Amino acid sequence: MVVDLWGKIKKQTLAPLYLLYGTESFLLNETQERIIQAALRDEERDFHLSVYDCEETPIEVAIEEAETLPFFGERKVVIVKNPYFLTPEKAKEKIEHNLKKLEEYITSPSPFSIVIFTGLYEKLDERKKIVKRLMNEAEVAAAFSLGEKELRRWIDDRAHANGTAITQEAAETLLQLAGTNLMSLANELDKLSLFVGQGGTIEKETVELLVSRTLEHNVFVLIEKVVQRNVGEALQVLSDLFEHNEEPIKILSLLAGQFRLLYQVKSLAAQGYGQQHIASLLKVHPFRVKLAIGQSALFSEQELLAIMNDLAEADYQMKSSAIDKRLLIELLLVKWNGKADAASR
């Protein structure tokens, strides 16, 4: 049975065993916290919440804790972090684990304990007997990076949980400004919900007013100005970044990464690959690919190759000469605009 990561975990439906794994740490931590909140009152945490790391402590120590009656209250929660023996991975440190004792516990867990196995793992080794047994007996939740549709649904659900609503335009703007990191999105949504109040609706204008711009977003805007062949506004965006003490070498690195993405996306799209397939091949979020497809359409492959060569040369000069680093990026923007003017004539 799979735990609904977005649903409510109610006290009467708590299971004795949970297995949480995947690569999306925010969802894993949020699910773990919901289980703890449903199982324990705040004042019980100090006495009835225990955490063990399998890279430092044998599993039998955690099991002994789970088998020990709670001092107060009805139940205790035992968190077992990094159970690497459930995966194909090897331990960083040599720790001997009594997996036979673990298997016995899984077969007959304590009625007063909730044991949560959790780790940032892409996959489990389902060939192992212990993994098969745990997956059969535990509530299992796998949390991976959300696709664009799932991400939008998650934004809607988060706003709803805060007692507010969010328009589609506002959600789109939020993704553009804050990116796809769930922790950042959660923080921004909580702030926006607080601003509009219970029963309120988060509009695009509110997002633009309150959401902090990431460096990555500002670099995206900078590239937008380059795409639009508007060197004046591009230089203004760059000046704003410098005023906020952003390092030129970091800006250059982000520019190089984004233009590399544009070239890769354009090349793969020309070969007939779809958005999801491109995202999978490049290991980037589908929403980033969607935005890159729009930007790359306004460049030829030759232009993108030339820009990447310019960025590589600027990187070399920035690291090997005494040239003013800010001036170097400004000259790049002027150069690209000059090429665009020449191409249009």
N, C-alpha and C positions, 0 to 999 in steps of 0.2 A: 504494500500500500504506500502511495506517495503522499507526503504531507503537502498541503496547499500552502505555498510560501506566502501567499497574500491573504489567505483566509484567517479567521480567528481560531486560535488554539484554546479550547475551553477546558476548564478544570476537569469536568466529568469525562472528557475524552482523552486525557493524557495517557500515553503509553509508557511502559517501563523502559523501553529502549528506543533511541533515535539514532539514525545515521545520517549525518549532514556532510555532503562533500560537493566539490565543484570549484570553479575558478572565480566566482563572483563573491568576494568576501563580504560585501555589504549585505547581501541577501542571506548569507549563512549566519552572520552575526545577528541580523534582525530576527531570523527564525529562532535562533538559540535564545535570544533575549525574551521573545514571546513565550517560549516554553517555561523559562525561569519565572517570569512574571505570573504565569498561570498556576505554577506549582507552589511558589513561595511568596509570603508577604515580605515587605521590605525589611522588617525587623528580624526576619528569620535567615536572611542571607548570610550573616556573619557565622552562624552556627551550622547551617544546613546546605551551604553551597561550597563544593570542593572542586578544584581544578588540578588535573594531572597531565603532564606532557610526556608522551611516550618516547620522545627523544631524550628524556632525562630520567624517567621513572618507570620501573617495570609495571606491566599491566595488572599484575596481581595485587599491587598496593591499592590501585583504584577499586578493584573488585572487593577487597577487604573493607574498604570504606563504604561501598554500596551495600555490603552485607551487615554493617553495623547499624543498629537501631538509632533513629534520630533522638537527640536529647529532648527536644520540644516539638510540638506540632505533629502533623500526620506524615510528612514525607521529607526526603532530602533529594538534592540534585547533585550528580557527579558528572563533571565534564571531562571527557578523555580527548585531549588535543593530539593532533598529529599521529594517528594510528597507522604509521607507515607500513606495518605488516599486513594491512589490507590492500596494499597497492603493489605494483611491480617495483617501486622505489626501494632503495637501500637506505639504512639509517646513517646519519652523519656520525653518530657515536655508537659504539657497540654496547647495546643494552639487551640483556637476556629477558625475554618475555615468556611467561608460562601460558601459552595459547590453549593448552588443554583445560586449564582452570577457567580461562575466558569462555571456551566453548561450553563448559558445564554451566557457567553463569547464564549464558545466552539461552540455554535450554530451560533453565528455571530461575528467572530473575527475581530479585527481592521485591515483594509487593509494596514496600514503603520507599523505594528508591527509583529515581528516574536517571538513567545513564545516557548521556549524549556523546556519541563519537563524532568528532568533527575535524575536518582537515581540508586545506586548499589543494585538492587533487583533481586532475582532469579526468581520471578514471580509476576504477578499482580493479583488482585482479580477480575476476569472477571464476577463475579456474581453481582458486584456493577454497578448501573446504570451509574454513572459518568465515570467509566472505559470503559464501552461499548460505551458510547457517544464519549469519547476522542479517542478510538481506531478506531472508524468509521471516525472521522473527521480529525485526525492528521496523519502525516507521522510517521510510527512506525519502530523503529530499536531495535532489541534485540541482545546484544553482550555477548556471552559466550565464555568460553575457547575453543580454536581452536583444532581440532583433528590434527593428524600428517599430513594428506594430505592437510588440510586447512592451517596449519602452514607453510608447504613448499611453498604453493601457495602464502601465504602472504609474505614470504621472497623474492620470485621471484618478486612479485608486488612492494615491497618496493625498491628493487634494481633497477627495471625498472623506478620507479618514480624518482630515483636519477640519471637516465641517464646511468645506468650501467647494467651488467648482472652478474649472479652468477652460477657457475657450481653445479651439484648435489652433487659432493664430497665436495665442499666448504660449501654448505648448511648443509650437514650432520655434518661436522666438527664444524661448527658454533653452531649447536644445542647441540653438545656434550660439547663444551667449555663454551658457554654462558647460556645454559639452555633454558627454554621455556617461560621465562618472556618476554612479548612483548616490554616493555620499554627498557630492557637491549639489546634485539635483535635489536631494532630500533637504539639505540645509536651505537652499534657495526657496523651495516650495513651502517649507515651514515658515520662513520669513514672509513670503508673499501672503500666505494664509492669515498670518497674524495681522498683516496690514489691512486686508480687506474685511477681516472679522467673520465670525460665524454666520453662515448663510450667504456670504458674499461670493462674487465671481471674479476670478483673476483674469484681467484683460491684457491684451498685448502692450498697451501703454504703461500698465503697472509694471510689467516685466522689464520693459525698457528703462523705466525710472529706477527700479530697485536692484536689479540683478547685476552683480559684479561682473565686469568683463575679464575673461582670462587672457593671459598673454597669447595663447593659441588663437583665441577669437580675434584679437587685435591684429595678429599676423594674417588671419583669414581676411579681415577687412582690408588690410594693406594690399593683399593680392587681388582683392576685388577691384581696388582702385587701379592697379596695374592692368587688370583685365579690361577695365573701362577706358584705359589709355588716359587716365586723369592724373598726370604727374603732380599737379599742385596739391590735390587732396591726399595723394599717396605720401608726399613729403610731410604734410601736416600730421597724418597718422603716425608717421615715423618720429616726428618731433615730439608728439604726445608720449610715445613709448620712451623716448630718451628722458623726458621730463619726469617720468615715473621710475627713473633709474634702472630701466631694463638694460642689460648688458648687450652691446652690439654683437658680440660673438654668439650669444644665445639667439638673438633675433635672426642672425644669418643662418644658424643651424635650423631653426624652425622654417625659415623660407626655403632652404634646401630640401627639407623633409616634405614640405607641402608640394613644391614643384615636382619632386620625384614622384609623389603620389599622383599628381595630375598626369604625368607622362605615363606611368604604369596603367592608370585607369583608362586613359585614352587608347593606349595600345591594346589592352585586353578587350575593351568595348568594340574596337575595330575588328577584332577577331571573332566577335559574336558572343562574348561572355556577358551574362546578365549581372545585375547589381549584387545579388546574393552570392553568386559564384566568385565574382571579383573580390568581395569582402572576405570570403573564405580563403582564397588564394593568397591575398595580401595580409591576412590576419589583422584587419582593421574593422571597426564597426561599420555596418551597412549604411548608417546615416552619414558618416564621413564620406563614403563612396558616392552616395547620392549627391552631396554637395560638390564633390570633386568632379563628377560627370558634368554638372552644370558649368563649372569654371573651365574645365579642359576643352569644352566645345568651342571656346572663344580663342583658342590657340591652335596653331598647327603643330605637328610633331616636331618639325624642324625648329620652330620657335622655342618649344620646351627644351629641346636638346641644347640649343644655344644658351638659354637662360641657365640651365644646369651647369654648363661649362663656365659661364660667367661666375656663378656662385662658387664653384670649385676653385677658380683662380682667385676670387676675393678671399676665400678661406685661407688659401696659401699666403696671400699678401698680409692678411690680418695677423697670422701667426709668425711670419718671418721677417716683417719689415716694421719700420717705425711710423708708417702712414697712419693718419687719424682714422680710427675705426668707424666713427660715425660718418665721416666724409665718404668713406669707401662705400657704405651702403647707399648713401644719397646719390653718389655718382652712378651706381647700378640702376637706380630707379630712373634717373635722367637718360641713361643709355638705352634702357628698354623702351622708354617713351619715344626716343629718337628713332629707334628701329621701327616702331609701330607707325610713326608719321611717314617714314620713308616707304614703308610697305603699302601704305594707303594711297600714295601718290602715283 
